[in-house]
Amino acid sequence: MNGQMNNYNSYMQQTYSPIDVNTLPYFVNMKALRNYAKEKGVPISSLTDSEKEQFIKRNLASSKVSNL
C-alpha cells in the first residue's frame, strides 16, 4: 500500500491549469446533437460522422482551427 500512497501523493502534488475556452478549435452543440439522436430513436454513438458534423461549430477566437 506504500507504493499506492506514493503514487497518490505525487499525483496530488501536480498542478493543473484550467483550459481556456478560447483555445478550443471547435464547439459541439451537445443539446442539439442529443435531441437529433433522440428524434431518430438512436444513441449518439450510432450517428454517422457526417450527421455529427452538423453540430460542430468553429471557434473563431481560436488560432488552432484547421479543417475537419
Predicted model as a PDB file, atoms N, CA, C, CB and O in Angstrom, pLDDT in the B-factor column:
MODEL        1                                                                  
ATOM      1  N   MET A   1       0.831  -1.192   0.000  1.00 64.00           N  
ATOM      2  CA  MET A   1       0.000   0.000   0.000  1.00 64.00           C  
ATOM      3  C   MET A   1       0.870   1.249   0.000  1.00 64.00           C  
ATOM      4  CB  MET A   1      -0.942   0.002   1.209  1.00 64.00           C  
ATOM      5  O   MET A   1       0.397   2.329  -0.354  1.00 64.00           O  
ATOM      6  N   ASN A   2       2.125   1.121   0.388  1.00 83.00           N  
ATOM      7  CA  ASN A   2       3.015   2.266   0.422  1.00 83.00           C  
ATOM      8  C   ASN A   2       3.248   2.820  -0.985  1.00 83.00           C  
ATOM      9  CB  ASN A   2       4.345   1.882   1.070  1.00 83.00           C  
ATOM     10  O   ASN A   2       3.321   4.037  -1.155  1.00 83.00           O  
ATOM     11  N   GLY A   3       3.365   1.965  -1.985  1.00 85.00           N  
ATOM     12  CA  GLY A   3       3.544   2.401  -3.368  1.00 85.00           C  
ATOM     13  C   GLY A   3       2.332   3.160  -3.885  1.00 85.00           C  
ATOM     14  O   GLY A   3       2.465   4.141  -4.616  1.00 85.00           O  
ATOM     15  N   GLN A   4       1.144   2.695  -3.497  1.00 90.00           N  
ATOM     16  CA  GLN A   4      -0.078   3.387  -3.911  1.00 90.00           C  
ATOM     17  C   GLN A   4      -0.141   4.781  -3.301  1.00 90.00           C  
ATOM     18  CB  GLN A   4      -1.322   2.577  -3.509  1.00 90.00           C  
ATOM     19  O   GLN A   4      -0.545   5.733  -3.968  1.00 90.00           O  
ATOM     20  N   MET A   5       0.256   4.907  -2.036  1.00 90.00           N  
ATOM     21  CA  MET A   5       0.235   6.214  -1.382  1.00 90.00           C  
ATOM     22  C   MET A   5       1.258   7.146  -2.020  1.00 90.00           C  
ATOM     23  CB  MET A   5       0.510   6.071   0.127  1.00 90.00           C  
ATOM     24  O   MET A   5       1.006   8.342  -2.162  1.00 90.00           O  
ATOM     25  N   ASN A   6       2.418   6.601  -2.408  1.00 90.00           N  
ATOM     26  CA  ASN A   6       3.418   7.428  -3.084  1.00 90.00           C  
ATOM     27  C   ASN A   6       2.887   7.931  -4.421  1.00 90.00           C  
ATOM     28  CB  ASN A   6       4.719   6.638  -3.295  1.00 90.00           C  
ATOM     29  O   ASN A   6       3.067   9.099  -4.766  1.00 90.00           O  
ATOM     30  N   ASN A   7       2.234   7.048  -5.170  1.00 90.00           N  
ATOM     31  CA  ASN A   7       1.639   7.454  -6.443  1.00 90.00           C  
ATOM     32  C   ASN A   7       0.572   8.515  -6.226  1.00 90.00           C  
ATOM     33  CB  ASN A   7       1.040   6.244  -7.167  1.00 90.00           C  
ATOM     34  O   ASN A   7       0.505   9.498  -6.965  1.00 90.00           O  
ATOM     35  N   TYR A   8      -0.258   8.316  -5.217  1.00 91.00           N  
ATOM     36  CA  TYR A   8      -1.327   9.275  -4.920  1.00 91.00           C  
ATOM     37  C   TYR A   8      -0.736  10.623  -4.514  1.00 91.00           C  
ATOM     38  CB  TYR A   8      -2.247   8.735  -3.802  1.00 91.00           C  
ATOM     39  O   TYR A   8      -1.184  11.667  -4.988  1.00 91.00           O  
ATOM     40  N   ASN A   9       0.255  10.603  -3.651  1.00 89.00           N  
ATOM     41  CA  ASN A   9       0.859  11.848  -3.194  1.00 89.00           C  
ATOM     42  C   ASN A   9       1.545  12.592  -4.335  1.00 89.00           C  
ATOM     43  CB  ASN A   9       1.858  11.569  -2.082  1.00 89.00           C  
ATOM     44  O   ASN A   9       1.444  13.816  -4.420  1.00 89.00           O  
ATOM     45  N   SER A  10       2.239  11.872  -5.211  1.00 90.00           N  
ATOM     46  CA  SER A  10       2.890  12.533  -6.343  1.00 90.00           C  
ATOM     47  C   SER A  10       1.848  13.096  -7.307  1.00 90.00           C  
ATOM     48  CB  SER A  10       3.823  11.550  -7.081  1.00 90.00           C  
ATOM     49  O   SER A  10       2.057  14.154  -7.901  1.00 90.00           O  
ATOM     50  N   TYR A  11       0.738  12.398  -7.461  1.00 89.00           N  
ATOM     51  CA  TYR A  11      -0.350  12.898  -8.308  1.00 89.00           C  
ATOM     52  C   TYR A  11      -0.944  14.175  -7.722  1.00 89.00           C  
ATOM     53  CB  TYR A  11      -1.449  11.827  -8.471  1.00 89.00           C  
ATOM     54  O   TYR A  11      -1.229  15.125  -8.451  1.00 89.00           O  
ATOM     55  N   MET A  12      -1.126  14.195  -6.428  1.00 88.00           N  
ATOM     56  CA  MET A  12      -1.731  15.357  -5.775  1.00 88.00           C  
ATOM     57  C   MET A  12      -0.791  16.561  -5.773  1.00 88.00           C  
ATOM     58  CB  MET A  12      -2.127  15.009  -4.344  1.00 88.00           C  
ATOM     59  O   MET A  12      -1.248  17.694  -5.623  1.00 88.00           O  
ATOM     60  N   GLN A  13       0.504  16.338  -5.936  1.00 90.00           N  
ATOM     61  CA  GLN A  13       1.458  17.443  -5.964  1.00 90.00           C  
ATOM     62  C   GLN A  13       1.488  18.157  -7.317  1.00 90.00           C  
ATOM     63  CB  GLN A  13       2.842  16.933  -5.626  1.00 90.00           C  
ATOM     64  O   GLN A  13       1.977  19.282  -7.422  1.00 90.00           O  
ATOM     65  N   GLN A  14       0.965  17.498  -8.342  1.00 88.00           N  
ATOM     66  CA  GLN A  14       0.963  18.107  -9.667  1.00 88.00           C  
ATOM     67  C   GLN A  14      -0.038  19.254  -9.703  1.00 88.00           C  
ATOM     68  CB  GLN A  14       0.630  17.061 -10.753  1.00 88.00           C  
ATOM     69  O   GLN A  14      -1.104  19.186  -9.093  1.00 88.00           O  
ATOM     70  N   THR A  15       0.316  20.287 -10.414  1.00 83.00           N  
ATOM     71  CA  THR A  15      -0.605  21.413 -10.565  1.00 83.00           C  
ATOM     72  C   THR A  15      -1.128  21.417 -11.999  1.00 83.00           C  
ATOM     73  CB  THR A  15       0.096  22.775 -10.217  1.00 83.00           C  
ATOM     74  O   THR A  15      -0.382  21.179 -12.949  1.00 83.00           O  
ATOM     75  N   TYR A  16      -2.379  21.683 -12.130  1.00 82.00           N  
ATOM     76  CA  TYR A  16      -3.029  21.730 -13.421  1.00 82.00           C  
ATOM     77  C   TYR A  16      -3.656  23.102 -13.600  1.00 82.00           C  
ATOM     78  CB  TYR A  16      -4.086  20.612 -13.556  1.00 82.00           C  
ATOM     79  O   TYR A  16      -4.170  23.697 -12.653  1.00 82.00           O  
ATOM     80  N   SER A  17      -3.605  23.579 -14.801  1.00 86.00           N  
ATOM     81  CA  SER A  17      -4.240  24.863 -15.081  1.00 86.00           C  
ATOM     82  C   SER A  17      -5.533  24.596 -15.845  1.00 86.00           C  
ATOM     83  CB  SER A  17      -3.287  25.808 -15.894  1.00 86.00           C  
ATOM     84  O   SER A  17      -5.612  23.638 -16.614  1.00 86.00           O  
ATOM     85  N   PRO A  18      -6.531  25.424 -15.641  1.00 88.00           N  
ATOM     86  CA  PRO A  18      -7.794  25.221 -16.350  1.00 88.00           C  
ATOM     87  C   PRO A  18      -7.627  25.471 -17.846  1.00 88.00           C  
ATOM     88  CB  PRO A  18      -8.881  26.141 -15.780  1.00 88.00           C  
ATOM     89  O   PRO A  18      -6.735  26.204 -18.274  1.00 88.00           O  
ATOM     90  N   ILE A  19      -8.492  24.856 -18.618  1.00 86.00           N  
ATOM     91  CA  ILE A  19      -8.461  25.023 -20.066  1.00 86.00           C  
ATOM     92  C   ILE A  19      -9.169  26.321 -20.418  1.00 86.00           C  
ATOM     93  CB  ILE A  19      -9.122  23.811 -20.790  1.00 86.00           C  
ATOM     94  O   ILE A  19     -10.287  26.573 -19.970  1.00 86.00           O  
ATOM     95  N   ASP A  20      -8.509  27.138 -21.221  1.00 87.00           N  
ATOM     96  CA  ASP A  20      -9.120  28.365 -21.708  1.00 87.00           C  
ATOM     97  C   ASP A  20     -10.021  28.013 -22.885  1.00 87.00           C  
ATOM     98  CB  ASP A  20      -8.038  29.415 -22.117  1.00 87.00           C  
ATOM     99  O   ASP A  20      -9.573  27.385 -23.843  1.00 87.00           O  
ATOM    100  N   VAL A  21     -11.267  28.407 -22.821  1.00 85.00           N  
ATOM    101  CA  VAL A  21     -12.242  28.066 -23.853  1.00 85.00           C  
ATOM    102  C   VAL A  21     -11.805  28.603 -25.213  1.00 85.00           C  
ATOM    103  CB  VAL A  21     -13.626  28.619 -23.487  1.00 85.00           C  
ATOM    104  O   VAL A  21     -12.089  27.991 -26.242  1.00 85.00           O  
ATOM    105  N   ASN A  22     -11.127  29.722 -25.222  1.00 84.00           N  
ATOM    106  CA  ASN A  22     -10.723  30.316 -26.493  1.00 84.00           C  
ATOM    107  C   ASN A  22      -9.627  29.527 -27.196  1.00 84.00           C  
ATOM    108  CB  ASN A  22     -10.258  31.727 -26.270  1.00 84.00           C  
ATOM    109  O   ASN A  22      -9.335  29.802 -28.360  1.00 84.00           O  
ATOM    110  N   THR A  23      -9.018  28.565 -26.535  1.00 88.00           N  
ATOM    111  CA  THR A  23      -8.008  27.737 -27.186  1.00 88.00           C  
ATOM    112  C   THR A  23      -8.617  26.507 -27.855  1.00 88.00           C  
ATOM    113  CB  THR A  23      -6.961  27.308 -26.177  1.00 88.00           C  
ATOM    114  O   THR A  23      -7.937  25.826 -28.623  1.00 88.00           O  
ATOM    115  N   LEU A  24      -9.877  26.215 -27.575  1.00 89.00           N  
ATOM    116  CA  LEU A  24     -10.536  25.069 -28.211  1.00 89.00           C  
ATOM    117  C   LEU A  24     -10.875  25.414 -29.652  1.00 89.00           C  
ATOM    118  CB  LEU A  24     -11.818  24.659 -27.433  1.00 89.00           C  
ATOM    119  O   LEU A  24     -11.469  26.462 -29.906  1.00 89.00           O  
ATOM    120  N   PRO A  25     -10.513  24.558 -30.603  1.00 92.00           N  
ATOM    121  CA  PRO A  25     -10.751  24.900 -32.008  1.00 92.00           C  
ATOM    122  C   PRO A  25     -12.220  24.773 -32.431  1.00 92.00           C  
ATOM    123  CB  PRO A  25      -9.904  24.021 -32.887  1.00 92.00           C  
ATOM    124  O   PRO A  25     -12.656  25.450 -33.363  1.00 92.00           O  
ATOM    125  N   TYR A  26     -12.968  23.925 -31.762  1.00 92.00           N  
ATOM    126  CA  TYR A  26     -14.356  23.688 -32.142  1.00 92.00           C  
ATOM    127  C   TYR A  26     -15.229  23.558 -30.903  1.00 92.00           C  
ATOM    128  CB  TYR A  26     -14.473  22.429 -33.013  1.00 92.00           C  
ATOM    129  O   TYR A  26     -14.762  23.211 -29.818  1.00 92.00           O  
ATOM    130  N   PHE A  27     -16.507  23.845 -31.099  1.00 94.00           N  
ATOM    131  CA  PHE A  27     -17.514  23.604 -30.079  1.00 94.00           C  
ATOM    132  C   PHE A  27     -18.524  22.612 -30.642  1.00 94.00           C  
ATOM    133  CB  PHE A  27     -18.208  24.934 -29.636  1.00 94.00           C  
ATOM    134  O   PHE A  27     -18.754  22.574 -31.850  1.00 94.00           O  
ATOM    135  N   VAL A  28     -19.122  21.817 -29.773  1.00 95.00           N  
ATOM    136  CA  VAL A  28     -20.166  20.881 -30.183  1.00 95.00           C  
ATOM    137  C   VAL A  28     -21.438  21.236 -29.438  1.00 95.00           C  
ATOM    138  CB  VAL A  28     -19.749  19.401 -29.909  1.00 95.00           C  
ATOM    139  O   VAL A  28     -21.445  21.330 -28.210  1.00 95.00           O  
ATOM    140  N   ASN A  29     -22.511  21.432 -30.182  1.00 96.00           N  
ATOM    141  CA  ASN A  29     -23.809  21.722 -29.583  1.00 96.00           C  
ATOM    142  C   ASN A  29     -24.403  20.380 -29.140  1.00 96.00           C  
ATOM    143  CB  ASN A  29     -24.769  22.484 -30.598  1.00 96.00           C  
ATOM    144  O   ASN A  29     -25.146  19.735 -29.879  1.00 96.00           O  
ATOM    145  N   MET A  30     -24.055  19.982 -27.917  1.00 96.00           N  
ATOM    146  CA  MET A  30     -24.453  18.660 -27.424  1.00 96.00           C  
ATOM    147  C   MET A  30     -25.964  18.532 -27.244  1.00 96.00           C  
ATOM    148  CB  MET A  30     -23.760  18.369 -26.107  1.00 96.00           C  
ATOM    149  O   MET A  30     -26.529  17.462 -27.468  1.00 96.00           O  
ATOM    150  N   LYS A  31     -26.611  19.610 -26.843  1.00 97.00           N  
ATOM    151  CA  LYS A  31     -28.059  19.546 -26.649  1.00 97.00           C  
ATOM    152  C   LYS A  31     -28.761  19.266 -27.974  1.00 97.00           C  
ATOM    153  CB  LYS A  31     -28.584  20.859 -26.032  1.00 97.00           C  
ATOM    154  O   LYS A  31     -29.644  18.411 -28.041  1.00 97.00           O  
ATOM    155  N   ALA A  32     -28.377  19.975 -29.015  1.00 97.00           N  
ATOM    156  CA  ALA A  32     -28.983  19.752 -30.328  1.00 97.00           C  
ATOM    157  C   ALA A  32     -28.636  18.364 -30.859  1.00 97.00           C  
ATOM    158  CB  ALA A  32     -28.521  20.827 -31.321  1.00 97.00           C  
ATOM    159  O   ALA A  32     -29.475  17.705 -31.473  1.00 97.00           O  
ATOM    160  N   LEU A  33     -27.407  17.923 -30.624  1.00 97.00           N  
ATOM    161  CA  LEU A  33     -26.987  16.592 -31.057  1.00 97.00           C  
ATOM    162  C   LEU A  33     -27.805  15.515 -30.346  1.00 97.00           C  
ATOM    163  CB  LEU A  33     -25.484  16.386 -30.790  1.00 97.00           C  
ATOM    164  O   LEU A  33     -28.257  14.554 -30.968  1.00 97.00           O  
ATOM    165  N   ARG A  34     -27.988  15.686 -29.038  1.00 97.00           N  
ATOM    166  CA  ARG A  34     -28.777  14.726 -28.272  1.00 97.00           C  
ATOM    167  C   ARG A  34     -30.223  14.709 -28.753  1.00 97.00           C  
ATOM    168  CB  ARG A  34     -28.719  15.057 -26.775  1.00 97.00           C  
ATOM    169  O   ARG A  34     -30.810  13.638 -28.906  1.00 97.00           O  
ATOM    170  N   ASN A  35     -30.804  15.886 -28.993  1.00 97.00           N  
ATOM    171  CA  ASN A  35     -32.187  15.957 -29.469  1.00 97.00           C  
ATOM    172  C   ASN A  35     -32.339  15.314 -30.842  1.00 97.00           C  
ATOM    173  CB  ASN A  35     -32.656  17.410 -29.521  1.00 97.00           C  
ATOM    174  O   ASN A  35     -33.334  14.640 -31.111  1.00 97.00           O  
ATOM    175  N   TYR A  36     -31.355  15.522 -31.705  1.00 97.00           N  
ATOM    176  CA  TYR A  36     -31.382  14.915 -33.031  1.00 97.00           C  
ATOM    177  C   TYR A  36     -31.366  13.390 -32.937  1.00 97.00           C  
ATOM    178  CB  TYR A  36     -30.193  15.405 -33.865  1.00 97.00           C  
ATOM    179  O   TYR A  36     -32.143  12.709 -33.607  1.00 97.00           O  
ATOM    180  N   ALA A  37     -30.481  12.866 -32.105  1.00 97.00           N  
ATOM    181  CA  ALA A  37     -30.409  11.413 -31.937  1.00 97.00           C  
ATOM    182  C   ALA A  37     -31.697  10.870 -31.314  1.00 97.00           C  
ATOM    183  CB  ALA A  37     -29.196  11.033 -31.064  1.00 97.00           C  
ATOM    184  O   ALA A  37     -32.171   9.793 -31.676  1.00 97.00           O  
ATOM    185  N   LYS A  38     -32.247  11.625 -30.383  1.00 97.00           N  
ATOM    186  CA  LYS A  38     -33.485  11.194 -29.723  1.00 97.00           C  
ATOM    187  C   LYS A  38     -34.639  11.153 -30.727  1.00 97.00           C  
ATOM    188  CB  LYS A  38     -33.832  12.140 -28.545  1.00 97.00           C  
ATOM    189  O   LYS A  38     -35.458  10.235 -30.693  1.00 97.00           O  
ATOM    190  N   GLU A  39     -34.705  12.147 -31.621  1.00 97.00           N  
ATOM    191  CA  GLU A  39     -35.751  12.159 -32.650  1.00 97.00           C  
ATOM    192  C   GLU A  39     -35.620  10.962 -33.587  1.00 97.00           C  
ATOM    193  CB  GLU A  39     -35.691  13.463 -33.457  1.00 97.00           C  
ATOM    194  O   GLU A  39     -36.623  10.390 -34.012  1.00 97.00           O  
ATOM    195  N   LYS A  40     -34.376  10.581 -33.910  1.00 96.00           N  
ATOM    196  CA  LYS A  40     -34.151   9.417 -34.760  1.00 96.00           C  
ATOM    197  C   LYS A  40     -34.345   8.110 -34.006  1.00 96.00           C  
ATOM    198  CB  LYS A  40     -32.758   9.466 -35.348  1.00 96.00           C  
ATOM    199  O   LYS A  40     -34.499   7.055 -34.620  1.00 96.00           O  
ATOM    200  N   GLY A  41     -34.338   8.176 -32.662  1.00 97.00           N  
ATOM    201  CA  GLY A  41     -34.518   6.977 -31.855  1.00 97.00           C  
ATOM    202  C   GLY A  41     -33.275   6.120 -31.766  1.00 97.00           C  
ATOM    203  O   GLY A  41     -33.365   4.901 -31.616  1.00 97.00           O  
ATOM    204  N   VAL A  42     -32.093   6.759 -31.860  1.00 97.00           N  
ATOM    205  CA  VAL A  42     -30.833   6.026 -31.801  1.00 97.00           C  
ATOM    206  C   VAL A  42     -29.898   6.704 -30.803  1.00 97.00           C  
ATOM    207  CB  VAL A  42     -30.173   5.944 -33.205  1.00 97.00           C  
ATOM    208  O   VAL A  42     -30.067   7.887 -30.505  1.00 97.00           O  
ATOM    209  N   PRO A  43     -28.911   5.967 -30.284  1.00 97.00           N  
ATOM    210  CA  PRO A  43     -27.920   6.617 -29.413  1.00 97.00           C  
ATOM    211  C   PRO A  43     -26.974   7.487 -30.248  1.00 97.00           C  
ATOM    212  CB  PRO A  43     -27.111   5.554 -28.612  1.00 97.00           C  
ATOM    213  O   PRO A  43     -26.804   7.259 -31.445  1.00 97.00           O  
ATOM    214  N   ILE A  44     -26.370   8.472 -29.612  1.00 96.00           N  
ATOM    215  CA  ILE A  44     -25.447   9.386 -30.289  1.00 96.00           C  
ATOM    216  C   ILE A  44     -24.300   8.614 -30.940  1.00 96.00           C  
ATOM    217  CB  ILE A  44     -24.893  10.425 -29.295  1.00 96.00           C  
ATOM    218  O   ILE A  44     -23.857   8.966 -32.034  1.00 96.00           O  
ATOM    219  N   SER A  45     -23.825   7.581 -30.283  1.00 95.00           N  
ATOM    220  CA  SER A  45     -22.681   6.826 -30.804  1.00 95.00           C  
ATOM    221  C   SER A  45     -22.982   6.138 -32.132  1.00 95.00           C  
ATOM    222  CB  SER A  45     -22.243   5.792 -29.790  1.00 95.00           C  
ATOM    223  O   SER A  45     -22.053   5.804 -32.867  1.00 95.00           O  
ATOM    224  N   SER A  46     -24.236   5.920 -32.452  1.00 96.00           N  
ATOM    225  CA  SER A  46     -24.558   5.248 -33.708  1.00 96.00           C  
ATOM    226  C   SER A  46     -24.803   6.227 -34.857  1.00 96.00           C  
ATOM    227  CB  SER A  46     -25.775   4.374 -33.520  1.00 96.00           C  
ATOM    228  O   SER A  46     -25.048   5.795 -35.983  1.00 96.00           O  
ATOM    229  N   LEU A  47     -24.741   7.525 -34.599  1.00 96.00           N  
ATOM    230  CA  LEU A  47     -24.877   8.502 -35.676  1.00 96.00           C  
ATOM    231  C   LEU A  47     -23.622   8.485 -36.540  1.00 96.00           C  
ATOM    232  CB  LEU A  47     -25.129   9.923 -35.107  1.00 96.00           C  
ATOM    233  O   LEU A  47     -22.533   8.175 -36.058  1.00 96.00           O  
ATOM    234  N   THR A  48     -23.776   8.812 -37.793  1.00 96.00           N  
ATOM    235  CA  THR A  48     -22.623   8.867 -38.679  1.00 96.00           C  
ATOM    236  C   THR A  48     -21.818  10.131 -38.404  1.00 96.00           C  
ATOM    237  CB  THR A  48     -23.064   8.815 -40.153  1.00 96.00           C  
ATOM    238  O   THR A  48     -22.316  11.073 -37.788  1.00 96.00           O  
ATOM    239  N   ASP A  49     -20.574  10.143 -38.863  1.00 95.00           N  
ATOM    240  CA  ASP A  49     -19.722  11.316 -38.671  1.00 95.00           C  
ATOM    241  C   ASP A  49     -20.307  12.535 -39.367  1.00 95.00           C  
ATOM    242  CB  ASP A  49     -18.309  11.043 -39.191  1.00 95.00           C  
ATOM    243  O   ASP A  49     -20.220  13.647 -38.847  1.00 95.00           O  
ATOM    244  N   SER A  50     -20.895  12.338 -40.528  1.00 96.00           N  
ATOM    245  CA  SER A  50     -21.472  13.479 -41.248  1.00 96.00           C  
ATOM    246  C   SER A  50     -22.674  14.049 -40.497  1.00 96.00           C  
ATOM    247  CB  SER A  50     -21.890  13.062 -42.670  1.00 96.00           C  
ATOM    248  O   SER A  50     -22.910  15.257 -40.532  1.00 96.00           O  
ATOM    249  N   GLU A  51     -23.430  13.191 -39.821  1.00 96.00           N  
ATOM    250  CA  GLU A  51     -24.544  13.683 -39.013  1.00 96.00           C  
ATOM    251  C   GLU A  51     -24.027  14.473 -37.806  1.00 96.00           C  
ATOM    252  CB  GLU A  51     -25.430  12.508 -38.545  1.00 96.00           C  
ATOM    253  O   GLU A  51     -24.585  15.510 -37.447  1.00 96.00           O  
ATOM    254  N   LYS A  52     -22.965  13.976 -37.193  1.00 96.00           N  
ATOM    255  CA  LYS A  52     -22.394  14.659 -36.034  1.00 96.00           C  
ATOM    256  C   LYS A  52     -21.770  15.994 -36.414  1.00 96.00           C  
ATOM    257  CB  LYS A  52     -21.355  13.777 -35.366  1.00 96.00           C  
ATOM    258  O   LYS A  52     -21.812  16.946 -35.635  1.00 96.00           O  
ATOM    259  N   GLU A  53     -21.189  16.066 -37.615  1.00 95.00           N  
ATOM    260  CA  GLU A  53     -20.534  17.295 -38.055  1.00 95.00           C  
ATOM    261  C   GLU A  53     -21.500  18.454 -38.214  1.00 95.00           C  
ATOM    262  CB  GLU A  53     -19.822  17.058 -39.353  1.00 95.00           C  
ATOM    263  O   GLU A  53     -21.078  19.610 -38.221  1.00 95.00           O  
ATOM    264  N   GLN A  54     -22.793  18.165 -38.342  1.00 96.00           N  
ATOM    265  CA  GLN A  54     -23.789  19.224 -38.436  1.00 96.00           C  
ATOM    266  C   GLN A  54     -23.830  20.073 -37.165  1.00 96.00           C  
ATOM    267  CB  GLN A  54     -25.163  18.626 -38.709  1.00 96.00           C  
ATOM    268  O   GLN A  54     -24.278  21.219 -37.192  1.00 96.00           O  
ATOM    269  N   PHE A  55     -23.365  19.509 -36.065  1.00 97.00           N  
ATOM    270  CA  PHE A  55     -23.480  20.166 -34.769  1.00 97.00           C  
ATOM    271  C   PHE A  55     -22.149  20.713 -34.270  1.00 97.00           C  
ATOM    272  CB  PHE A  55     -24.042  19.206 -33.758  1.00 97.00           C  
ATOM    273  O   PHE A  55     -22.040  21.140 -33.120  1.00 97.00           O  
ATOM    274  N   ILE A  56     -21.132  20.700 -35.141  1.00 96.00           N  
ATOM    275  CA  ILE A  56     -19.830  21.247 -34.790  1.00 96.00           C  
ATOM    276  C   ILE A  56     -19.762  22.684 -35.285  1.00 96.00           C  
ATOM    277  CB  ILE A  56     -18.676  20.391 -35.393  1.00 96.00           C  
ATOM    278  O   ILE A  56     -20.103  22.980 -36.430  1.00 96.00           O  
ATOM    279  N   LYS A  57     -19.319  23.564 -34.409  1.00 93.00           N  
ATOM    280  CA  LYS A  57     -19.194  24.973 -34.754  1.00 93.00           C  
ATOM    281  C   LYS A  57     -17.757  25.400 -34.535  1.00 93.00           C  
ATOM    282  CB  LYS A  57     -20.167  25.848 -33.920  1.00 93.00           C  
ATOM    283  O   LYS A  57     -17.168  25.102 -33.496  1.00 93.00           O  
ATOM    284  N   ARG A  58     -17.191  26.096 -35.505  1.00 91.00           N  
ATOM    285  CA  ARG A  58     -15.824  26.596 -35.387  1.00 91.00           C  
ATOM    286  C   ARG A  58     -15.745  27.685 -34.335  1.00 91.00           C  
ATOM    287  CB  ARG A  58     -15.322  27.124 -36.734  1.00 91.00           C  
ATOM    288  O   ARG A  58     -16.629  28.536 -34.242  1.00 91.00           O  
ATOM    289  N   ASN A  59     -14.688  27.655 -33.545  1.00 89.00           N  
ATOM    290  CA  ASN A  59     -14.423  28.712 -32.573  1.00 89.00           C  
ATOM    291  C   ASN A  59     -13.581  29.760 -33.282  1.00 89.00           C  
ATOM    292  CB  ASN A  59     -13.699  28.158 -31.281  1.00 89.00           C  
ATOM    293  O   ASN A  59     -12.390  29.551 -33.516  1.00 89.00           O  
ATOM    294  N   LEU A  60     -14.186  30.872 -33.619  1.00 86.00           N  
ATOM    295  CA  LEU A  60     -13.494  31.908 -34.374  1.00 86.00           C  
ATOM    296  C   LEU A  60     -12.411  32.592 -33.539  1.00 86.00           C  
ATOM    297  CB  LEU A  60     -14.490  32.939 -34.877  1.00 86.00           C  
ATOM    298  O   LEU A  60     -11.517  33.226 -34.098  1.00 86.00           O  
ATOM    299  N   ALA A  61     -12.477  32.474 -32.224  1.00 82.00           N  
ATOM    300  CA  ALA A  61     -11.474  33.089 -31.355  1.00 82.00           C  
ATOM    301  C   ALA A  61     -10.205  32.249 -31.271  1.00 82.00           C  
ATOM    302  CB  ALA A  61     -12.046  33.299 -29.960  1.00 82.00           C  
ATOM    303  O   ALA A  61      -9.173  32.738 -30.812  1.00 82.00           O  
ATOM    304  N   SER A  62     -10.264  31.000 -31.706  1.00 77.00           N  
ATOM    305  CA  SER A  62      -9.116  30.108 -31.625  1.00 77.00           C  
ATOM    306  C   SER A  62      -8.203  30.287 -32.820  1.00 77.00           C  
ATOM    307  CB  SER A  62      -9.571  28.662 -31.527  1.00 77.00           C  
ATOM    308  O   SER A  62      -8.660  30.495 -33.944  1.00 77.00           O  
ATOM    309  N   SER A  63      -6.913  30.205 -32.566  1.00 70.00           N  
ATOM    310  CA  SER A  63      -5.943  30.285 -33.659  1.00 70.00           C  
ATOM    311  C   SER A  63      -5.545  28.899 -34.146  1.00 70.00           C  
ATOM    312  CB  SER A  63      -4.702  31.057 -33.216  1.00 70.00           C  
ATOM    313  O   SER A  63      -4.759  28.780 -35.086  1.00 70.00           O  
ATOM    314  N   LYS A  64      -6.076  27.847 -33.521  1.00 60.00           N  
ATOM    315  CA  LYS A  64      -5.697  26.472 -33.855  1.00 60.00           C  
ATOM    316  C   LYS A  64      -6.684  25.801 -34.800  1.00 60.00           C  
ATOM    317  CB  LYS A  64      -5.575  25.652 -32.596  1.00 60.00           C  
ATOM    318  O   LYS A  64      -6.586  24.594 -35.023  1.00 60.00           O  
ATOM    319  N   VAL A  65      -7.620  26.539 -35.355  1.00 55.00           N  
ATOM    320  CA  VAL A  65      -8.649  25.940 -36.184  1.00 55.00           C  
ATOM    321  C   VAL A  65      -8.053  25.479 -37.504  1.00 55.00           C  
ATOM    322  CB  VAL A  65      -9.796  26.929 -36.426  1.00 55.00           C  
ATOM    323  O   VAL A  65      -7.385  26.239 -38.206  1.00 55.00           O  
ATOM    324  N   SER A  66      -8.310  24.215 -37.823  1.00 56.00           N  
ATOM    325  CA  SER A  66      -7.913  23.660 -39.107  1.00 56.00           C  
ATOM    326  C   SER A  66      -9.140  22.988 -39.708  1.00 56.00           C  
ATOM    327  CB  SER A  66      -6.714  22.651 -38.959  1.00 56.00           C  
ATOM    328  O   SER A  66     -10.220  23.025 -39.117  1.00 56.00           O  
ATOM    329  N   ASN A  67      -8.987  22.392 -40.844  1.00 54.00           N  
ATOM    330  CA  ASN A  67     -10.117  21.728 -41.489  1.00 54.00           C  
ATOM    331  C   ASN A  67     -10.519  20.485 -40.717  1.00 54.00           C  
ATOM    332  CB  ASN A  67      -9.776  21.364 -42.935  1.00 54.00           C  
ATOM    333  O   ASN A  67      -9.698  19.821 -40.084  1.00 54.00           O  
ATOM    334  N   LEU A  68     -11.836  20.186 -40.792  1.00 53.00           N  
ATOM    335  CA  LEU A  68     -12.326  18.944 -40.188  1.00 53.00           C  
ATOM    336  C   LEU A  68     -11.788  17.842 -41.012  1.00 53.00           C  
ATOM    337  CB  LEU A  68     -13.879  18.880 -40.102  1.00 53.00           C  
ATOM    338  O   LEU A  68     -12.046  16.674 -40.725  1.00 53.00           O  
TER     339      LEU A  68                                                      
ENDMDL                                                                          
END                                                                             
